[in-house]
Amino acid sequence: MRSRAFHAVIMRPLVGLAVLLALSTPAFAQVNTWNLSGVTLSDGTTASGFITYNFGTSTVLNWMVTVQLGTNPTFTARTYDPSNSTAFTQNLGNPQTTIILQELPAPPAGQRVFRITPASALDGVLAVVPVDTATAGGGSGSVECFNCSPFRPITGGNFVLAAVPTMGDVALIGFSILLTGLAAWSLRRRSTASSRTSPA
């Protein structure tokens, strides 16, 4: 009975801590959320929001990108998110894969798309990755357009890695879990001992 209680109260939190530590290592840091910071377009407007990207599979898992009303009224203010757009990646002849957000439902022609290409890999090694504003095809990798005219190229900005737990944070969480487990185990032992010595 004692070993079973020890396993339930102590070993399970330790196993959870081990898993948490493993998932915090670079080998598992394939999925990251990137905030768009200082992203500007050629008409003086901005784009903001976030993109959650799986570097290992080159897939977009979640996104919310807001663009402002442009000087060309065709470019109305818009927020791209999973409810009104689809996200995919494509190699457009640049060192890095281009992330593409495309409106839904897609009209017969001229669907609105937001394309953005990082200058370096979005693998989490760098916390700040500039947007590639010199992509192939005259800037076709970083632009908002209607497949693809009219268009407004992206002129600057960065992908900024959202905060992730550090190893110190993980260690602190694990220590707290362990202390909680030890306290619960000690309390259970005392309760068991008390019930054994209590008169019938």
Residue, then its C-alpha position, 0 to 999 in steps of 0.5 A: m500500500r505504501s509503495r502504491a501511494f508513493h508511486a501515485v503521489i511522487m512518481r507521477p509528478l516526476v514523470g510529468l516533469a521529465v516529459l515537460l523537460a523533454l518537450s522544452t528541448p530544442a529537438f521538440a521546439q518545432v512549433n512556435t508562435w511568431n508575432l508580426s512586429g513593425v510590418t509595413l506595406s508600401d502604402g504606409t499601412t501596417a500588418s500586425g498579429f501572429i502566426t503559429y508555425n510548425f517548422g518541422t512540417s512547414t505548416v501553419l497551425n493558427w493565425m490572426v493577421t490584421v491589415q489596415l485600409g490602404t490608400n487604394p480603397t480596394f484594400t479594405a481593412r481585414t483580419y485573416d484568421p481560420s474563420n475566413s481564410t486558409a493558410f498554407t506554405q509554398n516555395l516561390g524560389n526564395p531561401q525560405t518557404t513563403i507563408i500564404l493566407q488566402e481569403l475564403p470562400a475563394p472567388p472565381a478569380g482575384q482572391r485576396v492573399f497575404r504572403i510573407t516570407p522570413a529571411s531566416a528559418l523560423d526554427g526558434v533558434l533566432a528570437v527575431v527574424p526579419v521579413d524578406t523584402a527582396t523575394a523573387g518575382g519582384g517581391s512576390g513572396s512578401v506582399e498583399c494582393f488580389n492574385c495578384s493585382p492590385f498589390r502592395p508589397i511588404t517593405g519591412g518588419n520582423f517575426v518576433l518569437a512569442a515567449v516560451p518557458t525557459m529551462g529555469d521556468v521548467a525547473l521551478i515548475g518541477f520543484s513546485i510539483l515535487l514539493t506538493g507531492l512530498a507534502a501530500w505523501s507526508l500528509r497521507r502517511r500521517s493520516t494512515a498512521s493516525s487511523r491505525t492507532s485510533p481506538a476501535 
